[in-house]
């Protein structure tokens, strides 16, 4: 993909070109919030950005193959700025995905497993609510998030709950909807499709600094 750049402010955001779908909608969401946005696979641009987004719609195996072919594995593993994985991008941040039995980036400890929907229809597609994890209620990414806010999901695999879970969702069973470790954060849902709640979460992310996440 040719680099797409939108310049609006000093808050520069790089959306990593993982070769997956849905990249343009993520770019447009940040553009609407006034960020300076680029879609790129260039390591120097990724490393110098204020914020980095790892997007993705598709399979973990294909996305990891694309990342390796583009020589981005080590680049993504050594970022120090706030970095957000969205949907498949969040799953790629973990250690391992059962979707294709593939090793992932290992940015946030965890495993991606088939969603145990207990008879509910799969994929989990549509609107659902979030619950902040105990002890994580004051995480700056979650500012303003309430139990009445709905966000939009499309997935059949999910990250298992762990100490790195910032917020959960229930769909037959509990799974991690937002995770975080240091400067690395992930959202299983699509904030760019989640109306006011998603917009607020993306605004919170844009406001973060590395010091906030230390």
N, C-alpha and C positions, 0 to 999 in steps of 0.2 A: 504494500500500500504506500502511495506517495504521502509524504508528511502533510498533514492538514493543520494549519495554524490559525488560531483566532486570538487577536491581541486586544485586550480590554483593560487590563490592570497589571499591577506589579505582582499579583499573586499568581505565579506561573504554575501550571498543571500540565504534566505529561501523562497522557493515556498511552500505555504501552501497547504497541502493535503486536498482539499475540497471534494474529492471523485468525482470530475468532470473530463471530458475528456480534452485533450489538454495540460496536465501538462508536459509531456515529451518534447514537442516542445518548450515550454517556457524555461524549464531547459537547453535545448541544445543551445538556443539563447544566454543565459547568459554565458554558458560555452565557446562559441565561442568568447565572449568579454573578456574572461580571468578572470571571477569572480569565486569564490569558492562557489559552488551551492549545496544546499540540498533540497530535497522534504520531508516535514515532517509535522506531526500533533502534535509534541511534543511541549508543551507550553514553556518550558525553552529554547529550541532551537530557537523558533520563537522570543521570547522576547530578546534574546542575539544577534541576527543577526544584521549586519550593515544595511541591506535592507530587506524588506519583500514584497513578491508578492502574491496577491490574484487572482488566475486564475479562469477560469471557462468557460465551454461550456455546455449548458443544460438549465434547468429551475431554476428560482429563488427559488421556493418553495422547490425543492429537495436539492439545494445547502444550503439553510438556515437550513433545517432539518439536513443535514450532519454536518454543523458547530455546531449546538446546541448539537447533539449527541456526538460530539467530545470535548465538553466543551471548545470551542474556542471563543465563542461570546465575553465574557469579555476580554479575551486576546487580540483579535483584536481591541476592542474598546479602549484599553489603551496603544497602541503602541506609542512610541515617535520618532522612527527612520523613515526615508523616506519609505513609504509604497505605493505600486502601485497595483491598481486593473485593470485587463485586461479583456475586453469584458464583460461577465457576472459578473466577479469579480468587475468591475467598477460599474455595476448596484447594486450589493450587498452592496456597500458603501453608498448608498442613504437611505432615510427613508422608502420608500415603493415602491413595484413593483406591477403594475397591472397584471403582468403575474402570475396568481395564487392568487392575492390579498394578498400578504404576506408582513409583516413588515421585513425590512432589518436591516443592522447594524447601521445606523444612524451616519456614520462617516462624511459624507458631505451632507448638506441639499439638498433635491431634490426628485423628483418622476420619476419612470420609467413608461412610457405610451406606448401604441401601436404607432408605427411609422406611421405618417400621410404622406403616400407616394403620395397622390393625383393621384392615378391611376398607378403609377410606380410599377413594379413587386416587390413582397415581397417573401422571405426576401430580404433586401438590401444586395446583395452579389457581391463583386468585388471591383474595385479600385475607389477611390474618393479622392478629395482634401480637405484641411483644411483651415480655416480662423481664424487667431488669434483674440481673443475677444478684444474689445476696452479697453484699459487700462491694458491689461495683456500681451502686446507684449514682455515685457522684463522679463517675468517669466523664470527662468533658465532652466526649463524643455523644453522650446520651442526654445532654442538657435540653430540657424542654420536652423530652419524650414522655408520653403518658400511656397508661394501660388502654386508653380509648383510641389511640392512634392505630390506623391500619396501614400495612405496607403490602406490596405485591410480590408474590412468590411464583416461580416456575421451576420445579426441581423434583427429582426422584431419588437423589442421593443427598446426604446431609452430614455435617460434622457432628460427631458425638459430643455430648456435654463434657466439659472439663473445667479445670480451674481457670482457663483462659477465656471462658464464656462470659461475655458482658451482658448479653440478653438472650433469652430463649423464646421458642415458639412451640406450640403444641399442635400436632396433627397426627392423631393416633398415639403418638409418643412424643416426648420432649426431645428437641434437638437444638443445637446452637445456631442462633440467628445472627448474632454479632459476636465476634471474637477479637481479642487483642493481646499483643505482647509487645511492650515498648512502643516503637514507632510504627509497628505493623498492625493493621486493623483490617477486619473483613466483615462484609454483610452478605448473607445468603440471599436475601431478597434483592429486588431491583429498586434502589432509591430513585433512580431517574424516571421510574414509572409509578412512583408511590405518592403522587400529589403533594399535599402540604407537609405530611410527615417526612417523606423522602427529601423534600427540599430543605427542611429544617436540619436533617441529619447531614446533608451535604454542606450546608452552611456551617454547621459545627465543625466538620472536617476541615473546611477551608480556613477556619479561625485557629486551628491547632498549630502549635509550634513544637519543635523537638523537645523543648524544655517542659512543655505540658505533659509529655509522654515519657519523660525520663523515669 
